[in-house]
Amino acid sequence: MSTNSVEAPDIKPGEKIKGPASYFPSITEKYGEPIQHWLNIAADEIVKGKRHSEVVAMLKEDHGMGHGHANAIVGYVRAKLEA
């Protein structure tokens, strides 16, 4: 697990979610990894000083993630780290 971890939200089945986390169920389903996996990757890169767009690009290029999904992951992590 990442030392820069941002904890994944506990989303209940059928729960109405707003914001970037609303993408999390489909991200888990599409890419076959728990959302915590993606949050850890993004958090590690952000803590290293990478910009939002750089982390989005890395998720797209290195992991085949779509732009909306990558942007949701990075946006969620940045908001939690800045809180």
Backbone as XML, in Angstrom:
<?xml version="1.0"?>
<chain id="A" units="angstrom">
  <residue number="1" name="MET">
    <atom name="N" x="0.846" y="-1.193" z="0.000"/>
    <atom name="CA" x="0.000" y="0.000" z="0.000"/>
    <atom name="C" x="0.884" y="1.246" z="0.000"/>
  </residue>
  <residue number="2" name="SER">
    <atom name="N" x="0.396" y="2.247" z="-0.597"/>
    <atom name="CA" x="1.105" y="3.515" z="-0.711"/>
    <atom name="C" x="1.268" y="4.184" z="0.646"/>
  </residue>
  <residue number="3" name="THR">
    <atom name="N" x="2.396" y="4.827" z="0.840"/>
    <atom name="CA" x="2.589" y="5.602" z="2.064"/>
    <atom name="C" x="1.863" y="6.940" z="1.977"/>
  </residue>
  <residue number="4" name="ASN">
    <atom name="N" x="1.432" y="7.310" z="0.772"/>
    <atom name="CA" x="0.727" y="8.574" z="0.540"/>
    <atom name="C" x="-0.760" y="8.318" z="0.316"/>
  </residue>
  <residue number="5" name="SER">
    <atom name="N" x="-1.287" y="7.328" z="0.976"/>
    <atom name="CA" x="-2.620" y="6.840" z="0.692"/>
    <atom name="C" x="-3.722" y="7.864" z="0.988"/>
  </residue>
  <residue number="6" name="VAL">
    <atom name="N" x="-4.651" y="7.896" z="0.076"/>
    <atom name="CA" x="-5.912" y="8.600" z="0.256"/>
    <atom name="C" x="-6.940" y="7.486" z="0.334"/>
  </residue>
  <residue number="7" name="GLU">
    <atom name="N" x="-7.677" y="7.434" z="1.418"/>
    <atom name="CA" x="-8.602" y="6.334" z="1.635"/>
    <atom name="C" x="-9.788" y="6.396" z="0.673"/>
  </residue>
  <residue number="8" name="ALA">
    <atom name="N" x="-10.084" y="5.251" z="0.075"/>
    <atom name="CA" x="-11.234" y="5.139" z="-0.823"/>
    <atom name="C" x="-12.521" y="5.298" z="-0.014"/>
  </residue>
  <residue number="9" name="PRO">
    <atom name="N" x="-13.518" y="5.945" z="-0.603"/>
    <atom name="CA" x="-14.787" y="6.085" z="0.106"/>
    <atom name="C" x="-15.512" y="4.743" z="0.179"/>
  </residue>
  <residue number="10" name="ASP">
    <atom name="N" x="-16.303" y="4.572" z="1.210"/>
    <atom name="CA" x="-17.114" y="3.366" z="1.361"/>
    <atom name="C" x="-18.450" y="3.623" z="0.674"/>
  </residue>
  <residue number="11" name="ILE">
    <atom name="N" x="-18.572" y="3.124" z="-0.554"/>
    <atom name="CA" x="-19.775" y="3.361" z="-1.358"/>
    <atom name="C" x="-20.684" y="2.144" z="-1.240"/>
  </residue>
  <residue number="12" name="LYS">
    <atom name="N" x="-21.861" y="2.367" z="-0.749"/>
    <atom name="CA" x="-22.847" y="1.299" z="-0.585"/>
    <atom name="C" x="-23.578" y="1.061" z="-1.909"/>
  </residue>
  <residue number="13" name="PRO">
    <atom name="N" x="-23.958" y="-0.194" z="-2.204"/>
    <atom name="CA" x="-24.717" y="-0.471" z="-3.432"/>
    <atom name="C" x="-25.986" y="0.377" z="-3.500"/>
  </residue>
  <residue number="14" name="GLY">
    <atom name="N" x="-26.193" y="0.993" z="-4.643"/>
    <atom name="CA" x="-27.375" y="1.815" z="-4.855"/>
    <atom name="C" x="-27.276" y="3.224" z="-4.286"/>
  </residue>
  <residue number="15" name="GLU">
    <atom name="N" x="-26.180" y="3.532" z="-3.606"/>
    <atom name="CA" x="-25.998" y="4.861" z="-3.021"/>
    <atom name="C" x="-25.760" y="5.892" z="-4.118"/>
  </residue>
  <residue number="16" name="LYS">
    <atom name="N" x="-26.417" y="7.033" z="-4.013"/>
    <atom name="CA" x="-26.241" y="8.120" z="-4.970"/>
    <atom name="C" x="-25.005" y="8.919" z="-4.573"/>
  </residue>
  <residue number="17" name="ILE">
    <atom name="N" x="-24.027" y="8.972" z="-5.477"/>
    <atom name="CA" x="-22.750" y="9.617" z="-5.196"/>
    <atom name="C" x="-22.602" y="10.807" z="-6.124"/>
  </residue>
  <residue number="18" name="LYS">
    <atom name="N" x="-22.014" y="11.877" z="-5.622"/>
    <atom name="CA" x="-21.760" y="13.064" z="-6.431"/>
    <atom name="C" x="-20.264" y="13.282" z="-6.570"/>
  </residue>
  <residue number="19" name="GLY">
    <atom name="N" x="-19.883" y="14.072" z="-7.559"/>
    <atom name="CA" x="-18.484" y="14.438" z="-7.749"/>
    <atom name="C" x="-17.660" y="13.317" z="-8.352"/>
  </residue>
  <residue number="20" name="PRO">
    <atom name="N" x="-16.342" y="13.441" z="-8.248"/>
    <atom name="CA" x="-15.450" y="12.453" z="-8.860"/>
    <atom name="C" x="-15.711" y="11.019" z="-8.404"/>
  </residue>
  <residue number="21" name="ALA">
    <atom name="N" x="-16.112" y="10.840" z="-7.157"/>
    <atom name="CA" x="-16.353" y="9.487" z="-6.643"/>
    <atom name="C" x="-17.496" y="8.783" z="-7.367"/>
  </residue>
  <residue number="22" name="SER">
    <atom name="N" x="-18.332" y="9.532" z="-8.064"/>
    <atom name="CA" x="-19.426" y="8.902" z="-8.803"/>
    <atom name="C" x="-18.903" y="7.993" z="-9.919"/>
  </residue>
  <residue number="23" name="TYR">
    <atom name="N" x="-17.657" y="8.210" z="-10.335"/>
    <atom name="CA" x="-17.041" y="7.368" z="-11.360"/>
    <atom name="C" x="-16.452" y="6.082" z="-10.787"/>
  </residue>
  <residue number="24" name="PHE">
    <atom name="N" x="-16.250" y="5.999" z="-9.493"/>
    <atom name="CA" x="-15.491" y="4.908" z="-8.906"/>
    <atom name="C" x="-16.066" y="3.516" z="-9.176"/>
  </residue>
  <residue number="25" name="PRO">
    <atom name="N" x="-17.375" y="3.296" z="-9.067"/>
    <atom name="CA" x="-17.882" y="1.951" z="-9.367"/>
    <atom name="C" x="-17.569" y="1.502" z="-10.804"/>
  </residue>
  <residue number="26" name="SER">
    <atom name="N" x="-17.715" y="2.402" z="-11.762"/>
    <atom name="CA" x="-17.434" y="2.012" z="-13.145"/>
    <atom name="C" x="-15.940" y="1.834" z="-13.399"/>
  </residue>
  <residue number="27" name="ILE">
    <atom name="N" x="-15.099" y="2.597" z="-12.683"/>
    <atom name="CA" x="-13.644" y="2.436" z="-12.810"/>
    <atom name="C" x="-13.247" y="1.052" z="-12.307"/>
  </residue>
  <residue number="28" name="THR">
    <atom name="N" x="-13.758" y="0.670" z="-11.161"/>
    <atom name="CA" x="-13.459" y="-0.648" z="-10.599"/>
    <atom name="C" x="-13.899" y="-1.745" z="-11.556"/>
  </residue>
  <residue number="29" name="GLU">
    <atom name="N" x="-15.090" y="-1.610" z="-12.089"/>
    <atom name="CA" x="-15.627" y="-2.619" z="-13.001"/>
    <atom name="C" x="-14.822" y="-2.687" z="-14.301"/>
  </residue>
  <residue number="30" name="LYS">
    <atom name="N" x="-14.510" y="-1.552" z="-14.873"/>
    <atom name="CA" x="-13.853" y="-1.523" z="-16.183"/>
    <atom name="C" x="-12.393" y="-1.969" z="-16.138"/>
  </residue>
  <residue number="31" name="TYR">
    <atom name="N" x="-11.666" y="-1.566" z="-15.098"/>
    <atom name="CA" x="-10.224" y="-1.814" z="-15.079"/>
    <atom name="C" x="-9.813" y="-2.967" z="-14.167"/>
  </residue>
  <residue number="32" name="GLY">
    <atom name="N" x="-10.770" y="-3.571" z="-13.459"/>
    <atom name="CA" x="-10.518" y="-4.787" z="-12.706"/>
    <atom name="C" x="-9.653" y="-4.659" z="-11.460"/>
  </residue>
  <residue number="33" name="GLU">
    <atom name="N" x="-9.474" y="-3.444" z="-10.986"/>
    <atom name="CA" x="-8.697" y="-3.209" z="-9.762"/>
    <atom name="C" x="-9.578" y="-2.421" z="-8.792"/>
  </residue>
  <residue number="34" name="PRO">
    <atom name="N" x="-9.391" y="-2.641" z="-7.496"/>
    <atom name="CA" x="-10.153" y="-1.837" z="-6.537"/>
    <atom name="C" x="-9.760" y="-0.363" z="-6.661"/>
  </residue>
  <residue number="35" name="ILE">
    <atom name="N" x="-10.656" y="0.513" z="-6.320"/>
    <atom name="CA" x="-10.405" y="1.943" z="-6.467"/>
    <atom name="C" x="-9.194" y="2.375" z="-5.645"/>
  </residue>
  <residue number="36" name="GLN">
    <atom name="N" x="-8.944" y="1.701" z="-4.531"/>
    <atom name="CA" x="-7.786" y="2.048" z="-3.707"/>
    <atom name="C" x="-6.484" y="1.921" z="-4.499"/>
  </residue>
  <residue number="37" name="HIS">
    <atom name="N" x="-6.404" y="0.958" z="-5.386"/>
    <atom name="CA" x="-5.222" y="0.777" z="-6.242"/>
    <atom name="C" x="-4.936" y="2.050" z="-7.035"/>
  </residue>
  <residue number="38" name="TRP">
    <atom name="N" x="-5.965" y="2.593" z="-7.671"/>
    <atom name="CA" x="-5.804" y="3.784" z="-8.508"/>
    <atom name="C" x="-5.533" y="5.029" z="-7.670"/>
  </residue>
  <residue number="39" name="LEU">
    <atom name="N" x="-6.181" y="5.125" z="-6.519"/>
    <atom name="CA" x="-5.937" y="6.269" z="-5.634"/>
    <atom name="C" x="-4.491" y="6.279" z="-5.156"/>
  </residue>
  <residue number="40" name="ASN">
    <atom name="N" x="-3.955" y="5.111" z="-4.849"/>
    <atom name="CA" x="-2.564" y="5.019" z="-4.396"/>
    <atom name="C" x="-1.597" y="5.461" z="-5.482"/>
  </residue>
  <residue number="41" name="ILE">
    <atom name="N" x="-1.833" y="5.006" z="-6.710"/>
    <atom name="CA" x="-0.959" y="5.393" z="-7.822"/>
    <atom name="C" x="-0.974" y="6.911" z="-7.994"/>
  </residue>
  <residue number="42" name="ALA">
    <atom name="N" x="-2.161" y="7.493" z="-8.018"/>
    <atom name="CA" x="-2.276" y="8.936" z="-8.214"/>
    <atom name="C" x="-1.655" y="9.704" z="-7.050"/>
  </residue>
  <residue number="43" name="ALA">
    <atom name="N" x="-1.906" y="9.268" z="-5.827"/>
    <atom name="CA" x="-1.360" y="9.954" z="-4.655"/>
    <atom name="C" x="0.166" y="9.943" z="-4.680"/>
  </residue>
  <residue number="44" name="ASP">
    <atom name="N" x="0.747" y="8.824" z="-5.034"/>
    <atom name="CA" x="2.211" y="8.740" z="-5.107"/>
    <atom name="C" x="2.769" y="9.763" z="-6.093"/>
  </residue>
  <residue number="45" name="GLU">
    <atom name="N" x="2.130" y="9.892" z="-7.234"/>
    <atom name="CA" x="2.610" y="10.825" z="-8.257"/>
    <atom name="C" x="2.412" y="12.284" z="-7.840"/>
  </residue>
  <residue number="46" name="ILE">
    <atom name="N" x="1.285" y="12.580" z="-7.231"/>
    <atom name="CA" x="0.995" y="13.955" z="-6.808"/>
    <atom name="C" x="1.968" y="14.389" z="-5.711"/>
  </residue>
  <residue number="47" name="VAL">
    <atom name="N" x="2.239" y="13.499" z="-4.775"/>
    <atom name="CA" x="3.167" y="13.819" z="-3.693"/>
    <atom name="C" x="4.580" y="14.045" z="-4.249"/>
  </residue>
  <residue number="48" name="LYS">
    <atom name="N" x="4.911" y="13.417" z="-5.351"/>
    <atom name="CA" x="6.211" y="13.629" z="-6.001"/>
    <atom name="C" x="6.284" y="14.990" z="-6.693"/>
  </residue>
  <residue number="49" name="GLY">
    <atom name="N" x="5.152" y="15.694" z="-6.749"/>
    <atom name="CA" x="5.141" y="17.020" z="-7.355"/>
    <atom name="C" x="4.588" y="17.077" z="-8.761"/>
  </residue>
  <residue number="50" name="LYS">
    <atom name="N" x="4.039" y="15.970" z="-9.242"/>
    <atom name="CA" x="3.463" y="15.968" z="-10.591"/>
    <atom name="C" x="2.180" y="16.803" z="-10.616"/>
  </residue>
  <residue number="51" name="ARG">
    <atom name="N" x="1.988" y="17.506" z="-11.729"/>
    <atom name="CA" x="0.776" y="18.302" z="-11.920"/>
    <atom name="C" x="-0.411" y="17.388" z="-12.237"/>
  </residue>
  <residue number="52" name="HIS">
    <atom name="N" x="-1.592" y="17.923" z="-12.042"/>
    <atom name="CA" x="-2.836" y="17.200" z="-12.315"/>
    <atom name="C" x="-2.798" y="16.583" z="-13.718"/>
  </residue>
  <residue number="53" name="SER">
    <atom name="N" x="-2.497" y="17.401" z="-14.715"/>
    <atom name="CA" x="-2.511" y="16.923" z="-16.105"/>
    <atom name="C" x="-1.466" y="15.840" z="-16.354"/>
  </residue>
  <residue number="54" name="GLU">
    <atom name="N" x="-0.347" y="15.903" z="-15.663"/>
    <atom name="CA" x="0.694" y="14.878" z="-15.824"/>
    <atom name="C" x="0.234" y="13.530" z="-15.273"/>
  </residue>
  <residue number="55" name="VAL">
    <atom name="N" x="-0.453" y="13.565" z="-14.153"/>
    <atom name="CA" x="-0.928" y="12.315" z="-13.552"/>
    <atom name="C" x="-2.057" y="11.732" z="-14.397"/>
  </residue>
  <residue number="56" name="VAL">
    <atom name="N" x="-2.942" y="12.577" z="-14.900"/>
    <atom name="CA" x="-3.998" y="12.113" z="-15.801"/>
    <atom name="C" x="-3.365" y="11.444" z="-17.025"/>
  </residue>
  <residue number="57" name="ALA">
    <atom name="N" x="-2.385" y="12.097" z="-17.617"/>
    <atom name="CA" x="-1.718" y="11.540" z="-18.800"/>
    <atom name="C" x="-1.062" y="10.202" z="-18.493"/>
  </residue>
  <residue number="58" name="MET">
    <atom name="N" x="-0.427" y="10.078" z="-17.338"/>
    <atom name="CA" x="0.217" y="8.829" z="-16.945"/>
    <atom name="C" x="-0.799" y="7.703" z="-16.798"/>
  </residue>
  <residue number="59" name="LEU">
    <atom name="N" x="-1.933" y="7.983" z="-16.158"/>
    <atom name="CA" x="-2.965" y="6.956" z="-16.007"/>
    <atom name="C" x="-3.500" y="6.512" z="-17.374"/>
  </residue>
  <residue number="60" name="LYS">
    <atom name="N" x="-3.630" y="7.451" z="-18.276"/>
    <atom name="CA" x="-4.110" y="7.130" z="-19.625"/>
    <atom name="C" x="-3.071" y="6.313" z="-20.397"/>
  </residue>
  <residue number="61" name="GLU">
    <atom name="N" x="-1.837" y="6.777" z="-20.400"/>
    <atom name="CA" x="-0.792" y="6.150" z="-21.201"/>
    <atom name="C" x="-0.309" y="4.824" z="-20.616"/>
  </residue>
  <residue number="62" name="ASP">
    <atom name="N" x="-0.061" y="4.805" z="-19.322"/>
    <atom name="CA" x="0.529" y="3.607" z="-18.702"/>
    <atom name="C" x="-0.498" y="2.555" z="-18.310"/>
  </residue>
  <residue number="63" name="HIS">
    <atom name="N" x="-1.745" y="2.969" z="-18.106"/>
    <atom name="CA" x="-2.743" y="2.039" z="-17.588"/>
    <atom name="C" x="-3.982" y="1.919" z="-18.485"/>
  </residue>
  <residue number="64" name="GLY">
    <atom name="N" x="-4.006" y="2.636" z="-19.612"/>
    <atom name="CA" x="-5.119" y="2.532" z="-20.551"/>
    <atom name="C" x="-6.430" y="3.099" z="-20.041"/>
  </residue>
  <residue number="65" name="MET">
    <atom name="N" x="-6.359" y="3.993" z="-19.097"/>
    <atom name="CA" x="-7.571" y="4.566" z="-18.509"/>
    <atom name="C" x="-8.106" y="5.672" z="-19.408"/>
  </residue>
  <residue number="66" name="GLY">
    <atom name="N" x="-9.413" y="5.791" z="-19.483"/>
    <atom name="CA" x="-10.034" y="6.867" z="-20.233"/>
    <atom name="C" x="-9.831" y="8.199" z="-19.525"/>
  </residue>
  <residue number="67" name="HIS">
    <atom name="N" x="-9.966" y="9.282" z="-20.274"/>
    <atom name="CA" x="-9.704" y="10.612" z="-19.722"/>
    <atom name="C" x="-10.614" y="10.947" z="-18.541"/>
  </residue>
  <residue number="68" name="GLY">
    <atom name="N" x="-11.902" y="10.707" z="-18.673"/>
    <atom name="CA" x="-12.836" y="11.033" z="-17.589"/>
    <atom name="C" x="-12.542" y="10.264" z="-16.320"/>
  </residue>
  <residue number="69" name="HIS">
    <atom name="N" x="-12.234" y="8.987" z="-16.471"/>
    <atom name="CA" x="-11.910" y="8.171" z="-15.309"/>
    <atom name="C" x="-10.614" y="8.637" z="-14.653"/>
  </residue>
  <residue number="70" name="ALA">
    <atom name="N" x="-9.590" y="8.893" z="-15.451"/>
    <atom name="CA" x="-8.308" y="9.356" z="-14.917"/>
    <atom name="C" x="-8.477" y="10.701" z="-14.219"/>
  </residue>
  <residue number="71" name="ASN">
    <atom name="N" x="-9.216" y="11.593" z="-14.819"/>
    <atom name="CA" x="-9.445" y="12.915" z="-14.243"/>
    <atom name="C" x="-10.197" y="12.813" z="-12.916"/>
  </residue>
  <residue number="72" name="ALA">
    <atom name="N" x="-11.158" y="11.899" z="-12.822"/>
    <atom name="CA" x="-11.909" y="11.706" z="-11.576"/>
    <atom name="C" x="-10.985" y="11.215" z="-10.459"/>
  </residue>
  <residue number="73" name="ILE">
    <atom name="N" x="-10.122" y="10.267" z="-10.771"/>
    <atom name="CA" x="-9.179" y="9.734" z="-9.776"/>
    <atom name="C" x="-8.269" y="10.854" z="-9.262"/>
  </residue>
  <residue number="74" name="VAL">
    <atom name="N" x="-7.664" y="11.578" z="-10.189"/>
    <atom name="CA" x="-6.706" y="12.622" z="-9.818"/>
    <atom name="C" x="-7.410" y="13.752" z="-9.063"/>
  </residue>
  <residue number="75" name="GLY">
    <atom name="N" x="-8.578" y="14.157" z="-9.528"/>
    <atom name="CA" x="-9.325" y="15.212" z="-8.844"/>
    <atom name="C" x="-9.685" y="14.838" z="-7.416"/>
  </residue>
  <residue number="76" name="TYR">
    <atom name="N" x="-10.114" y="13.606" z="-7.223"/>
    <atom name="CA" x="-10.475" y="13.130" z="-5.891"/>
    <atom name="C" x="-9.256" y="13.144" z="-4.976"/>
  </residue>
  <residue number="77" name="VAL">
    <atom name="N" x="-8.148" y="12.600" z="-5.464"/>
    <atom name="CA" x="-6.925" y="12.531" z="-4.657"/>
    <atom name="C" x="-6.423" y="13.927" z="-4.304"/>
  </residue>
  <residue number="78" name="ARG">
    <atom name="N" x="-6.380" y="14.806" z="-5.271"/>
    <atom name="CA" x="-5.896" y="16.170" z="-5.014"/>
    <atom name="C" x="-6.757" y="16.860" z="-3.957"/>
  </residue>
  <residue number="79" name="ALA">
    <atom name="N" x="-8.069" y="16.720" z="-4.064"/>
    <atom name="CA" x="-8.964" y="17.348" z="-3.099"/>
    <atom name="C" x="-8.723" y="16.804" z="-1.684"/>
  </residue>
  <residue number="80" name="LYS">
    <atom name="N" x="-8.491" y="15.516" z="-1.552"/>
    <atom name="CA" x="-8.259" y="14.919" z="-0.237"/>
    <atom name="C" x="-6.906" y="15.312" z="0.327"/>
  </residue>
  <residue number="81" name="LEU">
    <atom name="N" x="-5.888" y="15.376" z="-0.518"/>
    <atom name="CA" x="-4.555" y="15.750" z="-0.055"/>
    <atom name="C" x="-4.477" y="17.225" z="0.334"/>
  </residue>
  <residue number="82" name="GLU">
    <atom name="N" x="-5.300" y="18.067" z="-0.315"/>
    <atom name="CA" x="-5.284" y="19.496" z="-0.034"/>
    <atom name="C" x="-6.196" y="19.874" z="1.118"/>
  </residue>
  <residue number="83" name="ALA">
    <atom name="N" x="-7.044" y="18.947" z="1.524"/>
    <atom name="CA" x="-8.015" y="19.233" z="2.603"/>
    <atom name="C" x="-7.342" y="19.358" z="3.947"/>
  </residue>
</chain>
